[in-house]
Amino acid sequence: MQRFYMHVHNGFGSVLDEEGLMLLDIDAAVRCAIDNIRSIVGEEARSGCVDLRG
């Protein structure tokens, strides 16, 4: 297992992942990152403010 950090950068600034996640490998980290960004974009879409500058 390895620790991966899921930092988020967009037009408003950055949110650094201070804890990280223990995941099996880079493929698991990529899947996790995609799931997380889909969740963030979904929340932004529901609020009517999608930031595509990040």
Biopython code that builds the backbone (N, CA, C, O; Angstrom):
import numpy as np
from Bio.PDB.StructureBuilder import StructureBuilder

atoms = [
    (1, "MET", "N", (0.848, -1.180, 0.000)),
    (1, "MET", "CA", (0.000, 0.000, 0.000)),
    (1, "MET", "C", (0.893, 1.243, 0.000)),
    (1, "MET", "O", (1.974, 1.275, 0.589)),
    (2, "GLN", "N", (0.385, 2.257, -0.689)),
    (2, "GLN", "CA", (1.098, 3.522, -0.765)),
    (2, "GLN", "C", (0.147, 4.649, -0.375)),
    (2, "GLN", "O", (-1.069, 4.501, -0.492)),
    (3, "ARG", "N", (0.691, 5.768, 0.085)),
    (3, "ARG", "CA", (-0.139, 6.923, 0.415)),
    (3, "ARG", "C", (-0.148, 7.866, -0.790)),
    (3, "ARG", "O", (0.900, 8.253, -1.308)),
    (4, "PHE", "N", (-1.355, 8.221, -1.217)),
    (4, "PHE", "CA", (-1.543, 9.154, -2.319)),
    (4, "PHE", "C", (-2.295, 10.372, -1.803)),
    (4, "PHE", "O", (-3.225, 10.250, -1.006)),
    (5, "TYR", "N", (-1.883, 11.546, -2.265)),
    (5, "TYR", "CA", (-2.496, 12.805, -1.857)),
    (5, "TYR", "C", (-3.323, 13.355, -3.003)),
    (5, "TYR", "O", (-2.841, 13.465, -4.130)),
    (6, "MET", "N", (-4.572, 13.700, -2.713)),
    (6, "MET", "CA", (-5.509, 14.168, -3.728)),
    (6, "MET", "C", (-5.697, 15.680, -3.599)),
    (6, "MET", "O", (-6.738, 16.145, -3.133)),
    (7, "HIS", "N", (-4.687, 16.442, -4.013)),
    (7, "HIS", "CA", (-4.783, 17.900, -3.987)),
    (7, "HIS", "C", (-5.740, 18.339, -5.094)),
    (7, "HIS", "O", (-5.821, 17.706, -6.147)),
    (8, "VAL", "N", (-6.459, 19.428, -4.844)),
    (8, "VAL", "CA", (-7.387, 19.964, -5.841)),
    (8, "VAL", "C", (-6.970, 21.400, -6.135)),
    (8, "VAL", "O", (-6.811, 22.209, -5.221)),
    (9, "HIS", "N", (-6.795, 21.708, -7.417)),
    (9, "HIS", "CA", (-6.426, 23.057, -7.865)),
    (9, "HIS", "C", (-7.478, 23.517, -8.865)),
    (9, "HIS", "O", (-7.833, 22.779, -9.785)),
    (10, "ASN", "N", (-7.976, 24.740, -8.683)),
    (10, "ASN", "CA", (-8.904, 25.302, -9.666)),
    (10, "ASN", "C", (-8.693, 26.804, -9.753)),
    (10, "ASN", "O", (-7.749, 27.332, -9.164)),
    (11, "GLY", "N", (-9.549, 27.489, -10.471)),
    (11, "GLY", "CA", (-9.414, 28.926, -10.675)),
    (11, "GLY", "C", (-9.543, 29.747, -9.409)),
    (11, "GLY", "O", (-9.178, 30.922, -9.399)),
    (12, "PHE", "N", (-10.051, 29.159, -8.352)),
    (12, "PHE", "CA", (-10.226, 29.870, -7.086)),
    (12, "PHE", "C", (-9.065, 29.641, -6.126)),
    (12, "PHE", "O", (-8.947, 30.351, -5.128)),
    (13, "GLY", "N", (-8.220, 28.679, -6.404)),
    (13, "GLY", "CA", (-7.103, 28.382, -5.513)),
    (13, "GLY", "C", (-6.855, 26.891, -5.419)),
    (13, "GLY", "O", (-7.169, 26.131, -6.334)),
    (14, "SER", "N", (-6.288, 26.489, -4.299)),
    (14, "SER", "CA", (-5.921, 25.091, -4.105)),
    (14, "SER", "C", (-6.406, 24.593, -2.751)),
    (14, "SER", "O", (-6.470, 25.341, -1.776)),
    (15, "VAL", "N", (-6.742, 23.321, -2.719)),
    (15, "VAL", "CA", (-7.048, 22.635, -1.471)),
    (15, "VAL", "C", (-6.078, 21.465, -1.399)),
    (15, "VAL", "O", (-6.106, 20.564, -2.237)),
    (16, "LEU", "N", (-5.226, 21.492, -0.392)),
    (16, "LEU", "CA", (-4.228, 20.441, -0.259)),
    (16, "LEU", "C", (-4.752, 19.335, 0.651)),
    (16, "LEU", "O", (-5.313, 19.587, 1.717)),
    (17, "ASP", "N", (-4.551, 18.123, 0.200)),
    (17, "ASP", "CA", (-4.922, 16.939, 0.974)),
    (17, "ASP", "C", (-3.787, 16.662, 1.949)),
    (17, "ASP", "O", (-2.732, 16.164, 1.556)),
    (18, "GLU", "N", (-4.002, 16.983, 3.208)),
    (18, "GLU", "CA", (-2.960, 16.840, 4.225)),
    (18, "GLU", "C", (-2.793, 15.395, 4.702)),
    (18, "GLU", "O", (-1.723, 15.019, 5.181)),
    (19, "GLU", "N", (-3.848, 14.587, 4.572)),
    (19, "GLU", "CA", (-3.815, 13.220, 5.108)),
    (19, "GLU", "C", (-3.446, 12.170, 4.070)),
    (19, "GLU", "O", (-2.697, 11.239, 4.368)),
    (20, "GLY", "N", (-3.960, 12.312, 2.868)),
    (20, "GLY", "CA", (-3.737, 11.314, 1.843)),
    (20, "GLY", "C", (-4.579, 10.070, 2.087)),
    (20, "GLY", "O", (-5.270, 9.951, 3.098)),
    (21, "LEU", "N", (-4.504, 9.163, 1.148)),
    (21, "LEU", "CA", (-5.232, 7.901, 1.220)),
    (21, "LEU", "C", (-4.271, 6.752, 0.961)),
    (21, "LEU", "O", (-3.399, 6.835, 0.097)),
    (22, "MET", "N", (-4.442, 5.694, 1.712)),
    (22, "MET", "CA", (-3.644, 4.498, 1.469)),
    (22, "MET", "C", (-4.353, 3.678, 0.396)),
    (22, "MET", "O", (-5.474, 3.207, 0.593)),
    (23, "LEU", "N", (-3.682, 3.516, -0.739)),
    (23, "LEU", "CA", (-4.256, 2.792, -1.870)),
    (23, "LEU", "C", (-3.245, 1.779, -2.393)),
    (23, "LEU", "O", (-2.041, 1.901, -2.165)),
    (24, "LEU", "N", (-3.753, 0.796, -3.086)),
    (24, "LEU", "CA", (-2.927, -0.318, -3.544)),
    (24, "LEU", "C", (-1.848, 0.107, -4.537)),
    (24, "LEU", "O", (-0.692, -0.297, -4.417)),
    (25, "ASP", "N", (-2.237, 0.936, -5.532)),
    (25, "ASP", "CA", (-1.292, 1.292, -6.583)),
    (25, "ASP", "C", (-1.767, 2.549, -7.303)),
    (25, "ASP", "O", (-2.788, 3.134, -6.942)),
    (26, "ILE", "N", (-1.019, 2.956, -8.320)),
    (26, "ILE", "CA", (-1.332, 4.176, -9.063)),
    (26, "ILE", "C", (-2.678, 4.055, -9.784)),
    (26, "ILE", "O", (-3.404, 5.042, -9.908)),
    (27, "ASP", "N", (-3.013, 2.860, -10.255)),
    (27, "ASP", "CA", (-4.310, 2.681, -10.922)),
    (27, "ASP", "C", (-5.464, 2.944, -9.958)),
    (27, "ASP", "O", (-6.465, 3.552, -10.338)),
    (28, "ALA", "N", (-5.331, 2.496, -8.732)),
    (28, "ALA", "CA", (-6.356, 2.756, -7.719)),
    (28, "ALA", "C", (-6.416, 4.245, -7.400)),
    (28, "ALA", "O", (-7.497, 4.784, -7.166)),
    (29, "ALA", "N", (-5.263, 4.913, -7.387)),
    (29, "ALA", "CA", (-5.221, 6.352, -7.125)),
    (29, "ALA", "C", (-5.907, 7.130, -8.246)),
    (29, "ALA", "O", (-6.634, 8.089, -7.986)),
    (30, "VAL", "N", (-5.679, 6.718, -9.482)),
    (30, "VAL", "CA", (-6.323, 7.384, -10.621)),
    (30, "VAL", "C", (-7.836, 7.199, -10.549)),
    (30, "VAL", "O", (-8.583, 8.155, -10.755)),
    (31, "ARG", "N", (-8.291, 5.990, -10.262)),
    (31, "ARG", "CA", (-9.739, 5.750, -10.142)),
    (31, "ARG", "C", (-10.340, 6.592, -9.022)),
    (31, "ARG", "O", (-11.425, 7.154, -9.176)),
    (32, "CYS", "N", (-9.641, 6.679, -7.906)),
    (32, "CYS", "CA", (-10.107, 7.471, -6.774)),
    (32, "CYS", "C", (-10.160, 8.954, -7.149)),
    (32, "CYS", "O", (-11.134, 9.635, -6.829)),
    (33, "ALA", "N", (-9.134, 9.456, -7.815)),
    (33, "ALA", "CA", (-9.101, 10.855, -8.230)),
    (33, "ALA", "C", (-10.265, 11.165, -9.178)),
    (33, "ALA", "O", (-10.919, 12.198, -9.040)),
    (34, "ILE", "N", (-10.519, 10.280, -10.131)),
    (34, "ILE", "CA", (-11.629, 10.476, -11.066)),
    (34, "ILE", "C", (-12.961, 10.477, -10.328)),
    (34, "ILE", "O", (-13.810, 11.328, -10.591)),
    (35, "ASP", "N", (-13.153, 9.548, -9.419)),
    (35, "ASP", "CA", (-14.392, 9.519, -8.631)),
    (35, "ASP", "C", (-14.557, 10.805, -7.832)),
    (35, "ASP", "O", (-15.652, 11.364, -7.769)),
    (36, "ASN", "N", (-13.465, 11.275, -7.221)),
    (36, "ASN", "CA", (-13.536, 12.493, -6.408)),
    (36, "ASN", "C", (-13.860, 13.717, -7.250)),
    (36, "ASN", "O", (-14.688, 14.536, -6.852)),
    (37, "ILE", "N", (-13.225, 13.854, -8.404)),
    (37, "ILE", "CA", (-13.483, 15.037, -9.227)),
    (37, "ILE", "C", (-14.890, 14.989, -9.809)),
    (37, "ILE", "O", (-15.525, 16.032, -9.967)),
    (38, "ARG", "N", (-15.384, 13.805, -10.127)),
    (38, "ARG", "CA", (-16.772, 13.692, -10.589)),
    (38, "ARG", "C", (-17.732, 14.153, -9.501)),
    (38, "ARG", "O", (-18.727, 14.820, -9.786)),
    (39, "SER", "N", (-17.441, 13.803, -8.276)),
    (39, "SER", "CA", (-18.269, 14.234, -7.150)),
    (39, "SER", "C", (-18.234, 15.752, -6.994)),
    (39, "SER", "O", (-19.271, 16.383, -6.791)),
    (40, "ILE", "N", (-17.037, 16.338, -7.089)),
    (40, "ILE", "CA", (-16.903, 17.792, -6.956)),
    (40, "ILE", "C", (-17.649, 18.505, -8.079)),
    (40, "ILE", "O", (-18.396, 19.449, -7.820)),
    (41, "VAL", "N", (-17.458, 18.066, -9.317)),
    (41, "VAL", "CA", (-18.134, 18.697, -10.450)),
    (41, "VAL", "C", (-19.649, 18.526, -10.330)),
    (41, "VAL", "O", (-20.402, 19.443, -10.657)),
    (42, "GLY", "N", (-20.103, 17.360, -9.863)),
    (42, "GLY", "CA", (-21.524, 17.131, -9.658)),
    (42, "GLY", "C", (-22.109, 18.101, -8.642)),
    (42, "GLY", "O", (-23.197, 18.641, -8.844)),
    (43, "GLU", "N", (-21.381, 18.320, -7.547)),
    (43, "GLU", "CA", (-21.842, 19.273, -6.535)),
    (43, "GLU", "C", (-21.886, 20.684, -7.109)),
    (43, "GLU", "O", (-22.835, 21.427, -6.861)),
    (44, "GLU", "N", (-20.857, 21.056, -7.878)),
    (44, "GLU", "CA", (-20.838, 22.381, -8.492)),
    (44, "GLU", "C", (-22.000, 22.534, -9.472)),
    (44, "GLU", "O", (-22.639, 23.585, -9.514)),
    (45, "ALA", "N", (-22.278, 21.500, -10.253)),
    (45, "ALA", "CA", (-23.380, 21.564, -11.224)),
    (45, "ALA", "C", (-24.715, 21.746, -10.512)),
    (45, "ALA", "O", (-25.559, 22.526, -10.952)),
    (46, "ARG", "N", (-24.900, 21.030, -9.417)),
    (46, "ARG", "CA", (-26.157, 21.184, -8.660)),
    (46, "ARG", "C", (-26.309, 22.587, -8.089)),
    (46, "ARG", "O", (-27.426, 23.084, -7.945)),
    (47, "SER", "N", (-25.184, 23.229, -7.761)),
    (47, "SER", "CA", (-25.252, 24.580, -7.207)),
    (47, "SER", "C", (-25.274, 25.652, -8.293)),
    (47, "SER", "O", (-25.471, 26.834, -8.009)),
    (48, "GLY", "N", (-25.068, 25.222, -9.551)),
    (48, "GLY", "CA", (-25.110, 26.157, -10.680)),
    (48, "GLY", "C", (-23.813, 26.890, -10.937)),
    (48, "GLY", "O", (-23.811, 27.913, -11.622)),
    (49, "CYS", "N", (-22.709, 26.393, -10.406)),
    (49, "CYS", "CA", (-21.420, 27.078, -10.571)),
    (49, "CYS", "C", (-20.333, 26.053, -10.879)),
    (49, "CYS", "O", (-19.658, 25.576, -9.966)),
    (50, "VAL", "N", (-20.159, 25.713, -12.141)),
    (50, "VAL", "CA", (-19.116, 24.754, -12.538)),
    (50, "VAL", "C", (-17.877, 25.539, -12.953)),
    (50, "VAL", "O", (-17.933, 26.344, -13.883)),
    (51, "ASP", "N", (-16.776, 25.311, -12.279)),
    (51, "ASP", "CA", (-15.514, 25.986, -12.576)),
    (51, "ASP", "C", (-14.649, 25.041, -13.408)),
    (51, "ASP", "O", (-14.160, 24.032, -12.900)),
    (52, "LEU", "N", (-14.464, 25.369, -14.679)),
    (52, "LEU", "CA", (-13.682, 24.507, -15.574)),
    (52, "LEU", "C", (-12.262, 25.038, -15.778)),
    (52, "LEU", "O", (-11.545, 24.566, -16.661)),
    (53, "ARG", "N", (-11.856, 26.011, -14.969)),
    (53, "ARG", "CA", (-10.516, 26.586, -15.120)),
    (53, "ARG", "C", (-9.436, 25.777, -14.433)),
    (53, "ARG", "O", (-8.251, 26.040, -14.638)),
    (54, "GLY", "N", (-9.815, 24.794, -13.618)),
    (54, "GLY", "CA", (-8.816, 24.030, -12.853)),
    (54, "GLY", "C", (-8.209, 22.907, -13.624)),
    (54, "GLY", "O", (-7.357, 22.188, -13.101)),
]
sb = StructureBuilder()
sb.init_structure("model")
sb.init_model(0)
sb.init_chain("A")
sb.init_seg("    ")
for serial, (resi, resn, name, xyz) in enumerate(atoms, 1):
    if name == "N":
        sb.init_residue(resn, " ", resi, " ")
    sb.init_atom(name, np.array(xyz, "f"), 0.0, 1.0, " ", f" {name:<3s}", serial, name[0])
structure = sb.get_structure()
